[in-house]
Amino acid sequence: MFPKDLTLAPREWTERFFNIAGWTQMPRGGHFAALEEPKLLAEDIRAFFRPLR
């Protein structure tokens, strides 16, 4: 979740409708995270897949 995203759904609500495998509250960024905070997004993606190697 990026703090300036277009929609900010509470985790409890989201878990009722989706199978959440990972949840990260980012310190900054918004809807276009790949353009705004590419390093934060890339590290979060790497951290998610690291245990699956």
mmCIF entry with sequence, helices, sheets and N, C-alpha, C, O atoms, coordinates in Angstrom:
data_MODEL
# 
_entry.id   MODEL 
# 
_entity.id                         1 
_entity.type                       polymer 
_entity.pdbx_number_of_molecules   1 
# 
_entity_poly.entity_id                      1 
_entity_poly.type                           'polypeptide(L)' 
_entity_poly.nstd_linkage                   no 
_entity_poly.nstd_monomer                   no 
_entity_poly.pdbx_seq_one_letter_code       MFPKDLTLAPREWTERFFNIAGWTQMPRGGHFAALEEPKLLAEDIRAFFRPLR 
_entity_poly.pdbx_seq_one_letter_code_can   MFPKDLTLAPREWTERFFNIAGWTQMPRGGHFAALEEPKLLAEDIRAFFRPLR 
_entity_poly.pdbx_strand_id                 A 
# 
loop_
_entity_poly_seq.entity_id 
_entity_poly_seq.num 
_entity_poly_seq.mon_id 
_entity_poly_seq.hetero 
1 1  MET n 
1 2  PHE n 
1 3  PRO n 
1 4  LYS n 
1 5  ASP n 
1 6  LEU n 
1 7  THR n 
1 8  LEU n 
1 9  ALA n 
1 10 PRO n 
1 11 ARG n 
1 12 GLU n 
1 13 TRP n 
1 14 THR n 
1 15 GLU n 
1 16 ARG n 
1 17 PHE n 
1 18 PHE n 
1 19 ASN n 
1 20 ILE n 
1 21 ALA n 
1 22 GLY n 
1 23 TRP n 
1 24 THR n 
1 25 GLN n 
1 26 MET n 
1 27 PRO n 
1 28 ARG n 
1 29 GLY n 
1 30 GLY n 
1 31 HIS n 
1 32 PHE n 
1 33 ALA n 
1 34 ALA n 
1 35 LEU n 
1 36 GLU n 
1 37 GLU n 
1 38 PRO n 
1 39 LYS n 
1 40 LEU n 
1 41 LEU n 
1 42 ALA n 
1 43 GLU n 
1 44 ASP n 
1 45 ILE n 
1 46 ARG n 
1 47 ALA n 
1 48 PHE n 
1 49 PHE n 
1 50 ARG n 
1 51 PRO n 
1 52 LEU n 
1 53 ARG n 
# 
_struct_asym.id          A 
_struct_asym.entity_id   1 
# 
loop_
_struct_conf.conf_type_id 
_struct_conf.id 
_struct_conf.pdbx_PDB_helix_id 
_struct_conf.beg_label_comp_id 
_struct_conf.beg_label_asym_id 
_struct_conf.beg_label_seq_id 
_struct_conf.pdbx_beg_PDB_ins_code 
_struct_conf.end_label_comp_id 
_struct_conf.end_label_asym_id 
_struct_conf.end_label_seq_id 
_struct_conf.pdbx_end_PDB_ins_code 
_struct_conf.beg_auth_comp_id 
_struct_conf.beg_auth_asym_id 
_struct_conf.beg_auth_seq_id 
_struct_conf.end_auth_comp_id 
_struct_conf.end_auth_asym_id 
_struct_conf.end_auth_seq_id 
_struct_conf.pdbx_PDB_helix_class 
_struct_conf.details 
_struct_conf.pdbx_PDB_helix_length 
HELX_P HELX_P1 AA1 ARG A 11 ? PHE A 17 ? ARG A 11 PHE A 17 1 ? 7  
HELX_P HELX_P2 AA2 ALA A 33 ? GLU A 36 ? ALA A 33 GLU A 36 1 ? 4  
HELX_P HELX_P3 AA3 PRO A 38 ? PHE A 49 ? PRO A 38 PHE A 49 1 ? 12 
HELX_P HELX_P4 AA4 ARG A 50 ? LEU A 52 ? ARG A 50 LEU A 52 5 ? 3  
# 
_struct_conf_type.id          HELX_P 
_struct_conf_type.criteria    ? 
_struct_conf_type.reference   ? 
# 
loop_
_atom_site.group_PDB 
_atom_site.id 
_atom_site.type_symbol 
_atom_site.label_atom_id 
_atom_site.label_alt_id 
_atom_site.label_comp_id 
_atom_site.label_asym_id 
_atom_site.label_entity_id 
_atom_site.label_seq_id 
_atom_site.pdbx_PDB_ins_code 
_atom_site.Cartn_x 
_atom_site.Cartn_y 
_atom_site.Cartn_z 
_atom_site.occupancy 
_atom_site.B_iso_or_equiv 
_atom_site.pdbx_formal_charge 
_atom_site.auth_seq_id 
_atom_site.auth_comp_id 
_atom_site.auth_asym_id 
_atom_site.auth_atom_id 
_atom_site.pdbx_PDB_model_num 
ATOM 1   N N  . MET A 1 1  ? 0.841   -1.176  0.000   1.00 0.00 ? 1  MET A N  1 
ATOM 2   C CA . MET A 1 1  ? 0.000   0.000   0.000   1.00 0.00 ? 1  MET A CA 1 
ATOM 3   C C  . MET A 1 1  ? 0.890   1.244   0.000   1.00 0.00 ? 1  MET A C  1 
ATOM 4   O O  . MET A 1 1  ? 1.784   1.392   0.833   1.00 0.00 ? 1  MET A O  1 
ATOM 5   N N  . PHE A 1 2  ? 0.625   2.111   -0.935  1.00 0.00 ? 2  PHE A N  1 
ATOM 6   C CA . PHE A 1 2  ? 1.332   3.388   -0.997  1.00 0.00 ? 2  PHE A CA 1 
ATOM 7   C C  . PHE A 1 2  ? 0.406   4.467   -0.452  1.00 0.00 ? 2  PHE A C  1 
ATOM 8   O O  . PHE A 1 2  ? -0.776  4.493   -0.796  1.00 0.00 ? 2  PHE A O  1 
ATOM 9   N N  . PRO A 1 3  ? 0.920   5.356   0.392   1.00 0.00 ? 3  PRO A N  1 
ATOM 10  C CA . PRO A 1 3  ? 0.055   6.312   1.090   1.00 0.00 ? 3  PRO A CA 1 
ATOM 11  C C  . PRO A 1 3  ? -0.718  7.267   0.183   1.00 0.00 ? 3  PRO A C  1 
ATOM 12  O O  . PRO A 1 3  ? -1.776  7.756   0.580   1.00 0.00 ? 3  PRO A O  1 
ATOM 13  N N  . LYS A 1 4  ? -0.228  7.540   -1.001  1.00 0.00 ? 4  LYS A N  1 
ATOM 14  C CA . LYS A 1 4  ? -0.931  8.475   -1.895  1.00 0.00 ? 4  LYS A CA 1 
ATOM 15  C C  . LYS A 1 4  ? -1.611  7.749   -3.046  1.00 0.00 ? 4  LYS A C  1 
ATOM 16  O O  . LYS A 1 4  ? -1.837  8.336   -4.104  1.00 0.00 ? 4  LYS A O  1 
ATOM 17  N N  . ASP A 1 5  ? -1.938  6.481   -2.848  1.00 0.00 ? 5  ASP A N  1 
ATOM 18  C CA . ASP A 1 5  ? -2.628  5.715   -3.889  1.00 0.00 ? 5  ASP A CA 1 
ATOM 19  C C  . ASP A 1 5  ? -4.067  6.206   -4.017  1.00 0.00 ? 5  ASP A C  1 
ATOM 20  O O  . ASP A 1 5  ? -4.575  6.896   -3.133  1.00 0.00 ? 5  ASP A O  1 
ATOM 21  N N  . LEU A 1 6  ? -4.714  5.848   -5.115  1.00 0.00 ? 6  LEU A N  1 
ATOM 22  C CA . LEU A 1 6  ? -6.081  6.314   -5.361  1.00 0.00 ? 6  LEU A CA 1 
ATOM 23  C C  . LEU A 1 6  ? -7.086  5.713   -4.390  1.00 0.00 ? 6  LEU A C  1 
ATOM 24  O O  . LEU A 1 6  ? -8.018  6.392   -3.958  1.00 0.00 ? 6  LEU A O  1 
ATOM 25  N N  . THR A 1 7  ? -6.902  4.442   -4.044  1.00 0.00 ? 7  THR A N  1 
ATOM 26  C CA . THR A 1 7  ? -7.799  3.794   -3.089  1.00 0.00 ? 7  THR A CA 1 
ATOM 27  C C  . THR A 1 7  ? -6.983  3.198   -1.960  1.00 0.00 ? 7  THR A C  1 
ATOM 28  O O  . THR A 1 7  ? -5.956  2.561   -2.194  1.00 0.00 ? 7  THR A O  1 
ATOM 29  N N  . LEU A 1 8  ? -7.436  3.403   -0.752  1.00 0.00 ? 8  LEU A N  1 
ATOM 30  C CA . LEU A 1 8  ? -6.758  2.863   0.418   1.00 0.00 ? 8  LEU A CA 1 
ATOM 31  C C  . LEU A 1 8  ? -7.739  1.977   1.180   1.00 0.00 ? 8  LEU A C  1 
ATOM 32  O O  . LEU A 1 8  ? -8.467  2.444   2.056   1.00 0.00 ? 8  LEU A O  1 
ATOM 33  N N  . ALA A 1 9  ? -7.745  0.717   0.839   1.00 0.00 ? 9  ALA A N  1 
ATOM 34  C CA . ALA A 1 9  ? -8.651  -0.226  1.495   1.00 0.00 ? 9  ALA A CA 1 
ATOM 35  C C  . ALA A 1 9  ? -7.995  -0.770  2.763   1.00 0.00 ? 9  ALA A C  1 
ATOM 36  O O  . ALA A 1 9  ? -6.807  -1.094  2.749   1.00 0.00 ? 9  ALA A O  1 
ATOM 37  N N  . PRO A 1 10 ? -8.739  -0.874  3.842   1.00 0.00 ? 10 PRO A N  1 
ATOM 38  C CA . PRO A 1 10 ? -8.186  -1.464  5.060   1.00 0.00 ? 10 PRO A CA 1 
ATOM 39  C C  . PRO A 1 10 ? -7.829  -2.936  4.831   1.00 0.00 ? 10 PRO A C  1 
ATOM 40  O O  . PRO A 1 10 ? -8.518  -3.641  4.094   1.00 0.00 ? 10 PRO A O  1 
ATOM 41  N N  . ARG A 1 11 ? -6.763  -3.383  5.460   1.00 0.00 ? 11 ARG A N  1 
ATOM 42  C CA . ARG A 1 11 ? -6.317  -4.762  5.281   1.00 0.00 ? 11 ARG A CA 1 
ATOM 43  C C  . ARG A 1 11 ? -7.412  -5.757  5.673   1.00 0.00 ? 11 ARG A C  1 
ATOM 44  O O  . ARG A 1 11 ? -7.608  -6.757  4.983   1.00 0.00 ? 11 ARG A O  1 
ATOM 45  N N  . GLU A 1 12 ? -8.117  -5.500  6.757   1.00 0.00 ? 12 GLU A N  1 
ATOM 46  C CA . GLU A 1 12 ? -9.163  -6.413  7.227   1.00 0.00 ? 12 GLU A CA 1 
ATOM 47  C C  . GLU A 1 12 ? -10.244 -6.599  6.162   1.00 0.00 ? 12 GLU A C  1 
ATOM 48  O O  . GLU A 1 12 ? -10.725 -7.713  5.958   1.00 0.00 ? 12 GLU A O  1 
ATOM 49  N N  . TRP A 1 13 ? -10.621 -5.537  5.496   1.00 0.00 ? 13 TRP A N  1 
ATOM 50  C CA . TRP A 1 13 ? -11.627 -5.619  4.438   1.00 0.00 ? 13 TRP A CA 1 
ATOM 51  C C  . TRP A 1 13 ? -11.078 -6.389  3.246   1.00 0.00 ? 13 TRP A C  1 
ATOM 52  O O  . TRP A 1 13 ? -11.760 -7.248  2.687   1.00 0.00 ? 13 TRP A O  1 
ATOM 53  N N  . THR A 1 14 ? -9.860  -6.084  2.862   1.00 0.00 ? 14 THR A N  1 
ATOM 54  C CA . THR A 1 14 ? -9.243  -6.719  1.702   1.00 0.00 ? 14 THR A CA 1 
ATOM 55  C C  . THR A 1 14 ? -9.092  -8.219  1.906   1.00 0.00 ? 14 THR A C  1 
ATOM 56  O O  . THR A 1 14 ? -9.303  -8.995  0.975   1.00 0.00 ? 14 THR A O  1 
ATOM 57  N N  . GLU A 1 15 ? -8.730  -8.632  3.110   1.00 0.00 ? 15 GLU A N  1 
ATOM 58  C CA . GLU A 1 15 ? -8.540  -10.061 3.396   1.00 0.00 ? 15 GLU A CA 1 
ATOM 59  C C  . GLU A 1 15 ? -9.842  -10.856 3.299   1.00 0.00 ? 15 GLU A C  1 
ATOM 60  O O  . GLU A 1 15 ? -9.808  -12.065 3.072   1.00 0.00 ? 15 GLU A O  1 
ATOM 61  N N  . ARG A 1 16 ? -10.967 -10.203 3.464   1.00 0.00 ? 16 ARG A N  1 
ATOM 62  C CA . ARG A 1 16 ? -12.251 -10.905 3.338   1.00 0.00 ? 16 ARG A CA 1 
ATOM 63  C C  . ARG A 1 16 ? -12.552 -11.311 1.901   1.00 0.00 ? 16 ARG A C  1 
ATOM 64  O O  . ARG A 1 16 ? -13.268 -12.285 1.667   1.00 0.00 ? 16 ARG A O  1 
ATOM 65  N N  . PHE A 1 17 ? -12.012 -10.572 0.943   1.00 0.00 ? 17 PHE A N  1 
ATOM 66  C CA . PHE A 1 17 ? -12.341 -10.804 -0.458  1.00 0.00 ? 17 PHE A CA 1 
ATOM 67  C C  . PHE A 1 17 ? -11.200 -11.381 -1.292  1.00 0.00 ? 17 PHE A C  1 
ATOM 68  O O  . PHE A 1 17 ? -11.434 -11.922 -2.373  1.00 0.00 ? 17 PHE A O  1 
ATOM 69  N N  . PHE A 1 18 ? -9.960  -11.269 -0.795  1.00 0.00 ? 18 PHE A N  1 
ATOM 70  C CA . PHE A 1 18 ? -8.805  -11.713 -1.564  1.00 0.00 ? 18 PHE A CA 1 
ATOM 71  C C  . PHE A 1 18 ? -7.870  -12.535 -0.683  1.00 0.00 ? 18 PHE A C  1 
ATOM 72  O O  . PHE A 1 18 ? -7.847  -12.373 0.537   1.00 0.00 ? 18 PHE A O  1 
ATOM 73  N N  . ASN A 1 19 ? -7.103  -13.413 -1.313  1.00 0.00 ? 19 ASN A N  1 
ATOM 74  C CA . ASN A 1 19 ? -6.083  -14.190 -0.618  1.00 0.00 ? 19 ASN A CA 1 
ATOM 75  C C  . ASN A 1 19 ? -4.799  -13.358 -0.624  1.00 0.00 ? 19 ASN A C  1 
ATOM 76  O O  . ASN A 1 19 ? -4.070  -13.355 -1.616  1.00 0.00 ? 19 ASN A O  1 
ATOM 77  N N  . ILE A 1 20 ? -4.520  -12.662 0.460   1.00 0.00 ? 20 ILE A N  1 
ATOM 78  C CA . ILE A 1 20 ? -3.379  -11.759 0.535   1.00 0.00 ? 20 ILE A CA 1 
ATOM 79  C C  . ILE A 1 20 ? -2.132  -12.553 0.917   1.00 0.00 ? 20 ILE A C  1 
ATOM 80  O O  . ILE A 1 20 ? -2.075  -13.152 1.991   1.00 0.00 ? 20 ILE A O  1 
ATOM 81  N N  . ALA A 1 21 ? -1.139  -12.554 0.038   1.00 0.00 ? 21 ALA A N  1 
ATOM 82  C CA . ALA A 1 21 ? 0.113   -13.278 0.299   1.00 0.00 ? 21 ALA A CA 1 
ATOM 83  C C  . ALA A 1 21 ? 1.178   -12.366 0.884   1.00 0.00 ? 21 ALA A C  1 
ATOM 84  O O  . ALA A 1 21 ? 2.140   -12.851 1.480   1.00 0.00 ? 21 ALA A O  1 
ATOM 85  N N  . GLY A 1 22 ? 1.030   -11.077 0.730   1.00 0.00 ? 22 GLY A N  1 
ATOM 86  C CA . GLY A 1 22 ? 1.981   -10.118 1.279   1.00 0.00 ? 22 GLY A CA 1 
ATOM 87  C C  . GLY A 1 22 ? 1.352   -8.744  1.369   1.00 0.00 ? 22 GLY A C  1 
ATOM 88  O O  . GLY A 1 22 ? 0.516   -8.374  0.545   1.00 0.00 ? 22 GLY A O  1 
ATOM 89  N N  . TRP A 1 23 ? 1.760   -7.990  2.380   1.00 0.00 ? 23 TRP A N  1 
ATOM 90  C CA . TRP A 1 23 ? 1.173   -6.649  2.575   1.00 0.00 ? 23 TRP A CA 1 
ATOM 91  C C  . TRP A 1 23 ? 2.264   -5.750  3.133   1.00 0.00 ? 23 TRP A C  1 
ATOM 92  O O  . TRP A 1 23 ? 2.808   -6.018  4.205   1.00 0.00 ? 23 TRP A O  1 
ATOM 93  N N  . THR A 1 24 ? 2.582   -4.688  2.413   1.00 0.00 ? 24 THR A N  1 
ATOM 94  C CA . THR A 1 24 ? 3.615   -3.752  2.849   1.00 0.00 ? 24 THR A CA 1 
ATOM 95  C C  . THR A 1 24 ? 3.059   -2.344  2.829   1.00 0.00 ? 24 THR A C  1 
ATOM 96  O O  . THR A 1 24 ? 2.535   -1.890  1.812   1.00 0.00 ? 24 THR A O  1 
ATOM 97  N N  . GLN A 1 25 ? 3.173   -1.661  3.941   1.00 0.00 ? 25 GLN A N  1 
ATOM 98  C CA . GLN A 1 25 ? 2.801   -0.249  4.015   1.00 0.00 ? 25 GLN A CA 1 
ATOM 99  C C  . GLN A 1 25 ? 4.048   0.546   3.649   1.00 0.00 ? 25 GLN A C  1 
ATOM 100 O O  . GLN A 1 25 ? 5.012   0.582   4.413   1.00 0.00 ? 25 GLN A O  1 
ATOM 101 N N  . MET A 1 26 ? 4.031   1.174   2.499   1.00 0.00 ? 26 MET A N  1 
ATOM 102 C CA . MET A 1 26 ? 5.179   1.936   2.023   1.00 0.00 ? 26 MET A CA 1 
ATOM 103 C C  . MET A 1 26 ? 5.209   3.320   2.667   1.00 0.00 ? 26 MET A C  1 
ATOM 104 O O  . MET A 1 26 ? 4.158   3.889   2.966   1.00 0.00 ? 26 MET A O  1 
ATOM 105 N N  . PRO A 1 27 ? 6.407   3.862   2.882   1.00 0.00 ? 27 PRO A N  1 
ATOM 106 C CA . PRO A 1 27 ? 6.511   5.174   3.527   1.00 0.00 ? 27 PRO A CA 1 
ATOM 107 C C  . PRO A 1 27 ? 6.149   6.344   2.620   1.00 0.00 ? 27 PRO A C  1 
ATOM 108 O O  . PRO A 1 27 ? 5.781   7.414   3.105   1.00 0.00 ? 27 PRO A O  1 
ATOM 109 N N  . ARG A 1 28 ? 6.249   6.147   1.301   1.00 0.00 ? 28 ARG A N  1 
ATOM 110 C CA . ARG A 1 28 ? 5.940   7.233   0.362   1.00 0.00 ? 28 ARG A CA 1 
ATOM 111 C C  . ARG A 1 28 ? 5.599   6.626   -0.997  1.00 0.00 ? 28 ARG A C  1 
ATOM 112 O O  . ARG A 1 28 ? 5.854   5.447   -1.242  1.00 0.00 ? 28 ARG A O  1 
ATOM 113 N N  . GLY A 1 29 ? 5.028   7.430   -1.863  1.00 0.00 ? 29 GLY A N  1 
ATOM 114 C CA . GLY A 1 29 ? 4.650   6.972   -3.197  1.00 0.00 ? 29 GLY A CA 1 
ATOM 115 C C  . GLY A 1 29 ? 3.153   7.025   -3.384  1.00 0.00 ? 29 GLY A C  1 
ATOM 116 O O  . GLY A 1 29 ? 2.401   7.349   -2.465  1.00 0.00 ? 29 GLY A O  1 
ATOM 117 N N  . GLY A 1 30 ? 2.735   6.700   -4.600  1.00 0.00 ? 30 GLY A N  1 
ATOM 118 C CA . GLY A 1 30 ? 1.313   6.777   -4.912  1.00 0.00 ? 30 GLY A CA 1 
ATOM 119 C C  . GLY A 1 30 ? 0.909   5.781   -5.966  1.00 0.00 ? 30 GLY A C  1 
ATOM 120 O O  . GLY A 1 30 ? 1.488   4.700   -6.067  1.00 0.00 ? 30 GLY A O  1 
ATOM 121 N N  . HIS A 1 31 ? -0.083  6.141   -6.748  1.00 0.00 ? 31 HIS A N  1 
ATOM 122 C CA . HIS A 1 31 ? -0.675  5.245   -7.740  1.00 0.00 ? 31 HIS A CA 1 
ATOM 123 C C  . HIS A 1 31 ? 0.338   4.774   -8.782  1.00 0.00 ? 31 HIS A C  1 
ATOM 124 O O  . HIS A 1 31 ? 0.279   3.626   -9.224  1.00 0.00 ? 31 HIS A O  1 
ATOM 125 N N  . PHE A 1 32 ? 1.256   5.635   -9.175  1.00 0.00 ? 32 PHE A N  1 
ATOM 126 C CA . PHE A 1 32 ? 2.274   5.280   -10.162 1.00 0.00 ? 32 PHE A CA 1 
ATOM 127 C C  . PHE A 1 32 ? 3.591   4.963   -9.454  1.00 0.00 ? 32 PHE A C  1 
ATOM 128 O O  . PHE A 1 32 ? 4.610   5.610   -9.693  1.00 0.00 ? 32 PHE A O  1 
ATOM 129 N N  . ALA A 1 33 ? 3.552   3.972   -8.592  1.00 0.00 ? 33 ALA A N  1 
ATOM 130 C CA . ALA A 1 33 ? 4.698   3.643   -7.742  1.00 0.00 ? 33 ALA A CA 1 
ATOM 131 C C  . ALA A 1 33 ? 5.948   3.311   -8.541  1.00 0.00 ? 33 ALA A C  1 
ATOM 132 O O  . ALA A 1 33 ? 7.046   3.689   -8.134  1.00 0.00 ? 33 ALA A O  1 
ATOM 133 N N  . ALA A 1 34 ? 5.817   2.624   -9.652  1.00 0.00 ? 34 ALA A N  1 
ATOM 134 C CA . ALA A 1 34 ? 6.984   2.244   -10.450 1.00 0.00 ? 34 ALA A CA 1 
ATOM 135 C C  . ALA A 1 34 ? 7.718   3.476   -10.989 1.00 0.00 ? 34 ALA A C  1 
ATOM 136 O O  . ALA A 1 34 ? 8.931   3.432   -11.195 1.00 0.00 ? 34 ALA A O  1 
ATOM 137 N N  . LEU A 1 35 ? 7.007   4.546   -11.213 1.00 0.00 ? 35 LEU A N  1 
ATOM 138 C CA . LEU A 1 35 ? 7.635   5.786   -11.678 1.00 0.00 ? 35 LEU A CA 1 
ATOM 139 C C  . LEU A 1 35 ? 8.070   6.669   -10.513 1.00 0.00 ? 35 LEU A C  1 
ATOM 140 O O  . LEU A 1 35 ? 9.105   7.332   -10.587 1.00 0.00 ? 35 LEU A O  1 
ATOM 141 N N  . GLU A 1 36 ? 7.286   6.678   -9.442  1.00 0.00 ? 36 GLU A N  1 
ATOM 142 C CA . GLU A 1 36 ? 7.549   7.575   -8.321  1.00 0.00 ? 36 GLU A CA 1 
ATOM 143 C C  . GLU A 1 36 ? 8.622   7.043   -7.379  1.00 0.00 ? 36 GLU A C  1 
ATOM 144 O O  . GLU A 1 36 ? 9.510   7.791   -6.969  1.00 0.00 ? 36 GLU A O  1 
ATOM 145 N N  . GLU A 1 37 ? 8.552   5.781   -7.039  1.00 0.00 ? 37 GLU A N  1 
ATOM 146 C CA . GLU A 1 37 ? 9.464   5.166   -6.079  1.00 0.00 ? 37 GLU A CA 1 
ATOM 147 C C  . GLU A 1 37 ? 9.941   3.805   -6.589  1.00 0.00 ? 37 GLU A C  1 
ATOM 148 O O  . GLU A 1 37 ? 9.633   2.782   -5.978  1.00 0.00 ? 37 GLU A O  1 
ATOM 149 N N  . PRO A 1 38 ? 10.683  3.775   -7.690  1.00 0.00 ? 38 PRO A N  1 
ATOM 150 C CA . PRO A 1 38 ? 11.063  2.483   -8.274  1.00 0.00 ? 38 PRO A CA 1 
ATOM 151 C C  . PRO A 1 38 ? 11.922  1.618   -7.354  1.00 0.00 ? 38 PRO A C  1 
ATOM 152 O O  . PRO A 1 38 ? 11.770  0.396   -7.345  1.00 0.00 ? 38 PRO A O  1 
ATOM 153 N N  . LYS A 1 39 ? 12.812  2.223   -6.586  1.00 0.00 ? 39 LYS A N  1 
ATOM 154 C CA . LYS A 1 39 ? 13.680  1.433   -5.695  1.00 0.00 ? 39 LYS A CA 1 
ATOM 155 C C  . LYS A 1 39 ? 12.875  0.764   -4.585  1.00 0.00 ? 39 LYS A C  1 
ATOM 156 O O  . LYS A 1 39 ? 13.114  -0.400  -4.263  1.00 0.00 ? 39 LYS A O  1 
ATOM 157 N N  . LEU A 1 40 ? 11.927  1.487   -4.001  1.00 0.00 ? 40 LEU A N  1 
ATOM 158 C CA . LEU A 1 40 ? 11.075  0.905   -2.956  1.00 0.00 ? 40 LEU A CA 1 
ATOM 159 C C  . LEU A 1 40 ? 10.250  -0.257  -3.505  1.00 0.00 ? 40 LEU A C  1 
ATOM 160 O O  . LEU A 1 40 ? 10.161  -1.314  -2.881  1.00 0.00 ? 40 LEU A O  1 
ATOM 161 N N  . LEU A 1 41 ? 9.659   -0.055  -4.656  1.00 0.00 ? 41 LEU A N  1 
ATOM 162 C CA . LEU A 1 41 ? 8.830   -1.092  -5.263  1.00 0.00 ? 41 LEU A CA 1 
ATOM 163 C C  . LEU A 1 41 ? 9.663   -2.312  -5.629  1.00 0.00 ? 41 LEU A C  1 
ATOM 164 O O  . LEU A 1 41 ? 9.255   -3.441  -5.356  1.00 0.00 ? 41 LEU A O  1 
ATOM 165 N N  . ALA A 1 42 ? 10.822  -2.104  -6.241  1.00 0.00 ? 42 ALA A N  1 
ATOM 166 C CA . ALA A 1 42 ? 11.679  -3.230  -6.638  1.00 0.00 ? 42 ALA A CA 1 
ATOM 167 C C  . ALA A 1 42 ? 12.137  -4.032  -5.424  1.00 0.00 ? 42 ALA A C  1 
ATOM 168 O O  . ALA A 1 42 ? 12.140  -5.263  -5.461  1.00 0.00 ? 42 ALA A O  1 
ATOM 169 N N  . GLU A 1 43 ? 12.520  -3.355  -4.362  1.00 0.00 ? 43 GLU A N  1 
ATOM 170 C CA . GLU A 1 43 ? 12.963  -4.076  -3.163  1.00 0.00 ? 43 GLU A CA 1 
ATOM 171 C C  . GLU A 1 43 ? 11.819  -4.858  -2.527  1.00 0.00 ? 43 GLU A C  1 
ATOM 172 O O  . GLU A 1 43 ? 12.034  -5.958  -2.019  1.00 0.00 ? 43 GLU A O  1 
ATOM 173 N N  . ASP A 1 44 ? 10.625  -4.315  -2.548  1.00 0.00 ? 44 ASP A N  1 
ATOM 174 C CA . ASP A 1 44 ? 9.477   -5.038  -2.004  1.00 0.00 ? 44 ASP A CA 1 
ATOM 175 C C  . ASP A 1 44 ? 9.169   -6.284  -2.835  1.00 0.00 ? 44 ASP A C  1 
ATOM 176 O O  . ASP A 1 44 ? 8.857   -7.335  -2.275  1.00 0.00 ? 44 ASP A O  1 
ATOM 177 N N  . ILE A 1 45 ? 9.252   -6.180  -4.137  1.00 0.00 ? 45 ILE A N  1 
ATOM 178 C CA . ILE A 1 45 ? 9.021   -7.339  -5.014  1.00 0.00 ? 45 ILE A CA 1 
ATOM 179 C C  . ILE A 1 45 ? 10.096  -8.395  -4.776  1.00 0.00 ? 45 ILE A C  1 
ATOM 180 O O  . ILE A 1 45 ? 9.790   -9.584  -4.681  1.00 0.00 ? 45 ILE A O  1 
ATOM 181 N N  . ARG A 1 46 ? 11.355  -7.965  -4.678  1.00 0.00 ? 46 ARG A N  1 
ATOM 182 C CA . ARG A 1 46 ? 12.445  -8.912  -4.404  1.00 0.00 ? 46 ARG A CA 1 
ATOM 183 C C  . ARG A 1 46 ? 12.249  -9.608  -3.058  1.00 0.00 ? 46 ARG A C  1 
ATOM 184 O O  . ARG A 1 46 ? 12.441  -10.819 -2.946  1.00 0.00 ? 46 ARG A O  1 
ATOM 185 N N  . ALA A 1 47 ? 11.867  -8.844  -2.044  1.00 0.00 ? 47 ALA A N  1 
ATOM 186 C CA . ALA A 1 47 ? 11.659  -9.421  -0.712  1.00 0.00 ? 47 ALA A CA 1 
ATOM 187 C C  . ALA A 1 47 ? 10.520  -10.443 -0.723  1.00 0.00 ? 47 ALA A C  1 
ATOM 188 O O  . ALA A 1 47 ? 10.589  -11.450 -0.017  1.00 0.00 ? 47 ALA A O  1 
ATOM 189 N N  . PHE A 1 48 ? 9.493   -10.199 -1.504  1.00 0.00 ? 48 PHE A N  1 
ATOM 190 C CA . PHE A 1 48 ? 8.373   -11.135 -1.589  1.00 0.00 ? 48 PHE A CA 1 
ATOM 191 C C  . PHE A 1 48 ? 8.806   -12.465 -2.207  1.00 0.00 ? 48 PHE A C  1 
ATOM 192 O O  . PHE A 1 48 ? 8.423   -13.530 -1.721  1.00 0.00 ? 48 PHE A O  1 
ATOM 193 N N  . PHE A 1 49 ? 9.596   -12.407 -3.270  1.00 0.00 ? 49 PHE A N  1 
ATOM 194 C CA . PHE A 1 49 ? 9.974   -13.631 -3.979  1.00 0.00 ? 49 PHE A CA 1 
ATOM 195 C C  . PHE A 1 49 ? 11.208  -14.320 -3.402  1.00 0.00 ? 49 PHE A C  1 
ATOM 196 O O  . PHE A 1 49 ? 11.462  -15.479 -3.731  1.00 0.00 ? 49 PHE A O  1 
ATOM 197 N N  . ARG A 1 50 ? 11.977  -13.649 -2.558  1.00 0.00 ? 50 ARG A N  1 
ATOM 198 C CA . ARG A 1 50 ? 13.203  -14.219 -1.997  1.00 0.00 ? 50 ARG A CA 1 
ATOM 199 C C  . ARG A 1 50 ? 12.979  -15.577 -1.337  1.00 0.00 ? 50 ARG A C  1 
ATOM 200 O O  . ARG A 1 50 ? 13.752  -16.496 -1.609  1.00 0.00 ? 50 ARG A O  1 
ATOM 201 N N  . PRO A 1 51 ? 11.976  -15.757 -0.494  1.00 0.00 ? 51 PRO A N  1 
ATOM 202 C CA . PRO A 1 51 ? 11.792  -17.070 0.151   1.00 0.00 ? 51 PRO A CA 1 
ATOM 203 C C  . PRO A 1 51 ? 11.319  -18.166 -0.810  1.00 0.00 ? 51 PRO A C  1 
ATOM 204 O O  . PRO A 1 51 ? 11.362  -19.346 -0.465  1.00 0.00 ? 51 PRO A O  1 
ATOM 205 N N  . LEU A 1 52 ? 10.876  -17.793 -1.991  1.00 0.00 ? 52 LEU A N  1 
ATOM 206 C CA . LEU A 1 52 ? 10.349  -18.767 -2.945  1.00 0.00 ? 52 LEU A CA 1 
ATOM 207 C C  . LEU A 1 52 ? 11.411  -19.355 -3.857  1.00 0.00 ? 52 LEU A C  1 
ATOM 208 O O  . LEU A 1 52 ? 11.111  -20.212 -4.687  1.00 0.00 ? 52 LEU A O  1 
ATOM 209 N N  . ARG A 1 53 ? 12.629  -18.910 -3.713  1.00 0.00 ? 53 ARG A N  1 
ATOM 210 C CA . ARG A 1 53 ? 13.699  -19.439 -4.564  1.00 0.00 ? 53 ARG A CA 1 
ATOM 211 C C  . ARG A 1 53 ? 13.995  -20.868 -4.248  1.00 0.00 ? 53 ARG A C  1 
ATOM 212 O O  . ARG A 1 53 ? 14.870  -21.469 -4.871  1.00 0.00 ? 53 ARG A O  1 
# 
